[in-house]
Amino acid sequence: MSARSGLLLLIDDEEKILKTLGRALREAGHDVVATADIVQARGVLRDRAVDILLVDHLMPEMSGIDFIRDYLATTPAEERAQVLMMTAHATVSNAIEAMKLGAFDYLQKPFEIDELLLIVDRALELQRLRTDRRYLLSERDERFDSYGIVGDSAAIRKIMREAEIVAGTKSTVLIMGETGTGKELVARAIHARSAQRDRPLIKVNCAAIPETLLESELFGHVRGAFTGASSTKKGKFSLANGSTILLDEIGMMAPLLQSKLLRVLQEREVEPLGSHRTERVDVRVIAATNRDLRQLVDQGVFQEDLFYRLHVIPLAIPPLRDRREDIPLLVDHFVQKHAQRVGRRIEGVHEGVLRLLTQWDWPGNVRELENVLERAVVLAEGATIREPDVSLGRPAAAATGQLPSLKLRANVEWVERETMRRALESARGVKKDAAEIMGISQRALSYYLAKYTDD
């Protein structure tokens, strides 16, 4: 089987060639649409994102070169398949002309199947590179004003205005919001507008690193500081010197480390583990949390002094259910993003689906919405995402009454239950780890646990 597979459209007026080449390509792992009908071929190109177009030169309705010329002239460059032409010896000049027009290569009949498969593999590799490049460029070229934050609600406009003002200072920022609301995106937006934007944003997830390792990760260590410290290592604060550090999930930091972080914020210096010397650091600190730090202070698990050091400029990101007017923009953004990434031609979502998505409460916020739409793009059977392509739990009740029932796939609830069971089993019951395995937030996992417990 080929290391790369793709969708190939094979056009030839000889039935025997269609069957022979089609079978060989399918056995190599490719999806193949084979036809002798030019009209049908045009319909396929209109409805599906084809990776390779394999055309014979001699056909009764239209020559291969004319078909290729018409296809390349009417198809935007970013949507084109890689074009291969099959030609007899007497018409090689036409194949060369096709390559001048933009075809990838040609095959001179008679040719070996292995030769065809090799050229198809090369063409697919180029097509993959083109798709990846287009996706990366689209990521890079997202509106700089929002740095990937999509929305036009009053709440989002307020957040972005505040972030832009804050970016011009070195003040410590505390970004608060539920899991999946886009706290890291806001941090990146602040850094991208700051005077330190030419330096990398250094990110540390305080919840993902064991307490025994987090101190070394943040402040560094010298050789021999502890068992296994075979060399000196710089900490994240030293790496962020002259730049910005993002301390994500700051509410999960252990009390001892809170004290050391407080000293760094007060003195602007770090002391690596095992060292008696301090290092001065010029670092802009952005902290993010999905927990109520004031409540943690009242409970005695978060230092009050550290809270006030972090709470210099607080930015609170509202949950998606409180800015539903942004959902249509987010839907369009994520559908186009993932359609481009997977090479699908998706024109949009059915209005009934958009209505349901807008009225859903989204316990996992924007991250959950993106996951749902990515799955829908992959599963969609046509150019429009419809209700059967979307997998949600029970719809929330709208303010005006009960929502229409969602026509889910018959086994969706079983899949959700089984996925959750296996994730929890793999994570030995640790919900945070199970949520990461499932690719959802802890809040979303808690939601689904409550849902099925109630059932």
C-alpha positions in Angstrom: 0.0 0.0 0.0 1.2 3.5 -0.8 2.6 5.6 2.1 0.3 8.4 0.9 -3.3 8.0 -0.3 -5.6 10.4 -2.0 -8.6 10.9 -4.2 -7.9 10.3 -7.9 -10.2 11.1 -10.9 -9.3 8.8 -13.8 -10.6 9.8 -17.2 -10.1 7.5 -20.2 -12.5 6.3 -23.0 -11.1 2.8 -22.9 -13.0 0.6 -20.4 -10.2 -1.9 -20.1 -7.7 0.8 -19.1 -10.2 2.3 -16.6 -10.7 -1.1 -14.9 -6.9 -2.0 -15.0 -5.6 1.3 -13.7 -8.5 1.8 -11.3 -7.9 -1.6 -9.7 -4.2 -1.0 -9.4 -4.6 2.4 -7.8 -7.3 1.1 -5.3 -5.0 -1.8 -4.3 -2.4 0.8 -3.6 -4.8 2.4 -1.1 -6.2 5.3 -3.2 -9.8 6.3 -3.6 -10.5 6.3 -7.4 -13.4 7.7 -9.5 -13.0 6.3 -13.0 -15.1 7.6 -15.9 -15.1 7.9 -19.7 -17.7 10.7 -19.4 -16.4 14.3 -19.6 -19.7 15.7 -18.1 -19.5 13.3 -15.2 -15.8 14.2 -14.7 -16.7 17.9 -14.4 -19.4 17.0 -11.9 -16.9 15.2 -9.7 -14.4 18.1 -9.9 -17.2 20.5 -9.0 -18.4 18.5 -5.9 -15.3 16.9 -4.5 -11.8 18.0 -3.6 -9.7 15.8 -5.9 -6.0 15.3 -5.3 -5.0 14.0 -8.7 -6.5 14.3 -12.1 -5.3 11.5 -14.5 -6.5 12.3 -18.1 -6.0 10.4 -21.3 -5.1 12.7 -24.3 -7.3 10.9 -26.9 -11.0 11.0 -26.1 -14.0 11.3 -28.4 -15.8 14.3 -26.8 -12.8 16.5 -26.1 -9.0 16.1 -26.2 -7.1 15.7 -23.0 -5.1 18.9 -23.6 -8.4 20.9 -24.1 -9.9 19.4 -20.9 -6.7 20.2 -18.9 -6.6 23.7 -20.4 -10.2 24.4 -19.5 -9.8 22.9 -16.0 -6.6 24.9 -15.1 -8.2 28.1 -16.5 -11.4 27.8 -14.5 -10.1 26.4 -11.2 -8.4 28.7 -8.6 -4.8 27.7 -8.0 -5.4 26.8 -4.4 -8.2 24.3 -5.3 -6.5 22.5 -8.2 -5.6 18.9 -8.3 -2.3 17.7 -9.5 -2.7 16.9 -13.2 -1.2 13.9 -14.9 -1.7 13.2 -18.6 -1.6 9.9 -20.4 -0.4 10.0 -24.0 0.8 7.9 -26.8 4.2 8.5 -28.5 2.7 10.5 -31.3 1.1 13.0 -28.9 4.0 13.7 -26.5 4.1 17.3 -27.7 0.6 17.8 -26.3 1.7 16.4 -22.9 4.6 18.8 -22.8 2.2 21.6 -23.6 0.0 20.4 -20.7 3.0 20.7 -18.4 3.6 24.2 -19.6 0.0 25.0 -18.6 0.6 23.6 -15.1 0.3 19.8 -15.3 2.5 17.9 -12.9 3.8 15.2 -15.3 2.8 12.8 -18.1 2.9 9.1 -18.8 3.7 7.7 -22.2 1.7 4.7 -23.2 2.3 1.8 -22.7 3.7 2.3 -19.2 4.2 0.0 -16.2 1.9 0.1 -13.2 4.8 0.7 -10.9 5.8 3.8 -12.9 2.2 5.1 -12.5 2.2 4.5 -8.8 5.6 6.2 -8.3 4.4 9.3 -10.2 1.1 9.4 -8.3 3.1 9.2 -5.0 5.2 12.1 -6.0 2.2 14.1 -7.1 0.4 13.4 -3.8 3.4 14.5 -1.8 3.4 17.8 -3.6 -0.3 18.1 -3.1 0.1 17.5 0.6 2.9 20.1 0.8 0.7 22.6 -1.0 -2.2 21.9 1.4 0.0 22.2 4.5 1.6 25.4 3.2 -1.8 26.9 2.5 -3.0 26.0 6.0 0.1 27.5 7.7 -0.2 30.7 5.6 -3.9 31.0 6.6 -2.9 30.6 10.2 -0.2 33.2 9.9 -2.4 35.6 8.0 -5.4 35.6 10.4 -6.4 39.1 11.4 -3.5 40.5 13.3 -5.9 42.7 15.3 -7.4 39.7 17.0 -4.5 37.2 16.7 -6.9 34.4 16.0 -9.6 35.5 18.4 -12.9 35.3 16.4 -15.9 37.4 17.5 -17.6 40.7 17.2 -19.6 40.8 20.4 -19.3 43.7 22.8 -17.6 41.4 25.3 -14.9 40.4 22.8 -14.4 43.9 21.5 -13.9 45.0 25.1 -11.3 42.3 25.8 -9.4 43.1 22.7 -9.4 46.9 23.4 -8.1 46.2 26.9 -5.5 43.7 25.6 -4.2 46.3 23.1 -3.8 48.9 25.8 -2.1 46.5 28.2 0.3 45.3 25.4 2.0 48.7 25.5 3.0 48.2 29.2 5.0 45.7 31.1 2.4 45.3 33.8 1.5 41.8 35.1 -1.8 40.5 33.6 -4.1 37.9 35.0 -6.4 36.3 32.4 -9.5 34.6 33.9 -12.0 32.4 32.2 -13.4 28.9 31.9 -11.5 26.2 30.1 -11.7 26.6 26.4 -12.5 30.3 26.3 -9.3 31.3 24.6 -7.1 32.6 27.5 -3.9 31.6 25.7 -5.0 33.4 22.5 -5.5 36.6 24.5 -2.0 36.1 26.0 -0.5 35.7 22.6 -2.4 38.8 21.3 -0.9 40.8 24.2 2.6 39.5 23.5 2.2 40.1 19.7 1.5 43.8 20.3 4.2 44.3 22.9 7.7 45.7 22.6 8.9 42.2 23.2 7.1 40.7 20.2 10.3 39.8 18.4 11.2 37.4 21.2 9.3 34.1 21.8 6.4 33.8 24.2 7.5 31.3 26.8 4.6 29.1 28.0 4.4 27.0 31.2 1.3 24.9 32.1 1.5 24.7 35.9 -1.1 21.9 36.0 0.7 19.6 33.5 4.1 19.5 35.2 4.5 17.5 38.5 5.2 19.6 41.5 8.6 18.0 42.0 9.7 19.1 38.5 7.9 22.5 38.2 10.4 24.4 40.4 13.3 23.3 38.1 11.2 24.0 35.0 10.5 27.5 36.2 13.8 28.5 37.8 16.3 26.1 36.4 18.9 24.1 38.2 22.7 23.5 38.4 24.5 20.3 37.9 24.1 17.9 40.9 21.2 19.9 42.4 19.2 16.7 42.7 19.4 13.0 41.6 19.5 13.0 37.8 20.6 16.6 37.4 23.6 15.7 35.2 23.9 19.1 33.7 23.0 22.7 34.4 19.6 23.8 32.9 18.1 27.2 32.4 14.6 27.7 33.7 11.7 29.2 31.8 12.1 32.6 33.5 15.7 32.8 32.3 14.6 31.8 28.8 11.9 34.5 28.9 14.4 37.2 30.0 13.6 40.2 27.8 10.3 38.7 26.7 7.0 37.4 28.2 6.2 34.3 30.2 2.7 32.8 30.3 2.0 30.9 33.5 -1.1 28.9 32.6 -3.3 27.2 35.3 -1.6 29.3 37.9 -4.3 28.3 40.4 -2.9 24.7 40.5 0.5 25.8 41.7 1.7 24.3 45.0 2.0 26.7 48.1 5.8 26.4 48.3 6.2 27.4 44.7 3.8 30.2 45.2 6.2 31.7 47.7 9.1 31.4 45.3 7.1 32.9 42.4 6.1 35.8 44.7 9.8 36.6 45.3 10.5 36.5 41.6 7.7 39.0 41.0 8.9 41.2 43.8 12.6 41.1 43.2 12.7 40.3 39.5 15.4 37.7 40.1 15.5 33.9 40.2 17.6 31.4 42.1 18.2 28.1 40.3 17.9 24.9 42.3 21.3 24.1 43.9 22.7 27.5 43.3 23.5 30.3 45.8 23.6 32.9 43.1 20.6 34.8 41.8 19.9 35.9 38.2 18.3 39.2 37.3 15.4 38.8 34.9 13.4 41.3 32.9 10.2 39.4 32.3 6.6 40.4 31.6 4.4 37.9 33.4 1.0 36.9 32.2 -0.9 34.4 34.3 -4.1 32.5 33.3 -6.5 30.5 35.4 -9.9 28.8 35.1 -10.3 28.8 38.9 -11.6 31.5 41.2 -8.3 32.7 42.9 -10.2 34.9 45.4 -12.0 31.8 46.6 -8.8 29.9 46.7 -7.3 32.7 48.9 -10.3 32.5 51.2 -9.8 28.7 51.4 -6.1 29.2 52.3 -4.7 27.4 49.3 -3.5 30.4 47.4 -1.3 33.1 48.9 -3.1 36.5 49.2 0.1 38.5 48.5 0.7 36.5 45.3 -2.9 37.0 44.2 -2.5 40.8 44.5 0.8 40.7 42.6 -0.9 38.8 39.8 -4.1 40.8 39.9 -2.6 44.0 38.6 -4.5 44.0 35.3 -7.3 41.4 35.3 -8.9 40.4 32.1 -12.0 38.2 32.3 -13.1 36.3 29.2 -16.8 35.4 29.2 -17.9 31.9 28.4 -19.3 31.2 25.0 -22.9 30.9 26.3 -22.7 34.5 27.3 -21.7 35.7 23.8 -23.8 33.6 21.6 -23.8 36.2 18.8 -20.2 35.2 18.2 -21.1 31.6 17.4 -22.0 32.0 13.7 -18.6 33.7 13.1 -16.8 30.9 15.0 -18.7 28.3 13.0 -17.7 29.8 9.7 -14.1 30.2 10.9 -13.7 26.6 12.2 -15.5 25.0 9.2 -13.2 26.7 6.7 -10.1 26.1 8.8 -10.7 22.3 9.1 -12.0 21.9 5.6 -8.8 23.4 4.3 -6.7 21.3 6.6 -8.3 18.0 5.6 -8.8 18.9 1.9 -12.6 18.9 2.0 -14.8 21.3 0.0 -17.4 22.4 2.6 -19.6 25.3 1.6 -21.2 25.9 5.0 -23.7 24.6 7.6 -27.4 24.0 7.2 -29.4 26.8 9.0 -31.0 24.2 11.3 -27.5 23.1 12.5 -26.5 26.8 13.0 -29.6 27.3 15.1 -28.8 24.3 17.3 -25.2 25.3 17.7 -26.2 28.8 18.6 -28.6 27.6 21.3 -26.3 25.0 22.8 -24.7 25.9 26.2 -21.2 24.8 25.3 -19.8 23.6 28.7 -16.4 23.3 26.9 -16.7 26.7 25.3 -14.9 27.6 22.1 -12.6 24.5 22.3 -15.6 22.2 22.4 -17.3 24.0 19.5 -14.1 23.6 17.4 -13.9 19.9 18.2 -17.6 19.4 17.2 -17.0 21.2 13.9 -13.8 19.4 13.1 -15.6 16.1 13.6 -18.5 17.3 11.4 -16.2 18.4 8.6 -14.6 15.0 8.5 -18.0 13.1 8.7 -20.0 15.3 6.3 -21.2 13.4 3.3 -21.9 16.4 1.2 -20.7 20.0 0.7 -23.1 21.2 3.5 -22.9 20.2 7.1 -26.3 18.8 8.2 -27.7 17.6 11.5 -26.6 14.0 11.2 -23.0 15.2 10.8 -23.1 17.0 14.2 -22.7 15.1 17.5 -23.9 16.9 20.6 -25.4 15.7 23.8 -28.9 16.7 24.9 -29.8 20.2 23.6 -30.4 22.8 26.3 -33.8 24.3 26.6 -34.1 27.7 24.9 -35.6 30.6 26.7 -38.7 30.4 24.4 -39.2 26.7 24.9 -37.8 23.3 24.1 -35.4 23.0 21.1 -36.1 20.7 18.2 -34.5 17.3 18.8 -31.2 16.7 17.1 -31.1 13.8 14.7 -28.0 12.1 16.1 -26.4 9.0 14.8 -27.9 5.9 16.5 -24.7 5.0 18.3 -23.5 8.4 19.4 -24.5 8.0 23.1 -22.9 4.5 23.2 -19.7 5.9 21.7 -19.6 8.8 24.2 -20.1 6.4 27.1 -17.6 3.9 25.9 -15.0 6.6 25.0 -15.4 8.1 28.5 -15.2 4.7 30.2 -12.0 3.8 28.4 -10.4 7.2 28.9 -11.1 7.0 32.7 -9.8 3.5 32.8 -6.6 4.5 31.0 -6.2 7.5 33.3 -6.8 5.3 36.4 -9.8 7.5 37.3 -7.9 10.8 37.1 -10.4 13.1 35.4 -7.8 15.7 34.3 -5.8 13.0 32.4 -9.0 11.4 31.1 -10.1 14.7 29.7 -6.8 15.1 27.9 -7.0 11.7 26.4 -10.5 12.5 25.1 -9.4 15.9 23.8 -11.9 17.8 25.8 -11.9 20.1 28.9 -12.3 18.8 32.5 -15.5 20.9 32.6 -16.9 19.1 29.5 -15.9 15.7 31.0 -17.7 16.6 34.2 -20.7 17.6 32.2 -20.8 14.2 30.3 -20.3 12.3 33.6 -23.2 14.1 35.1 -25.3 13.5 32.0 -24.9 9.8 32.0 -25.0 9.4 35.7 -28.5 11.0 35.6 -29.4 8.6 32.9 
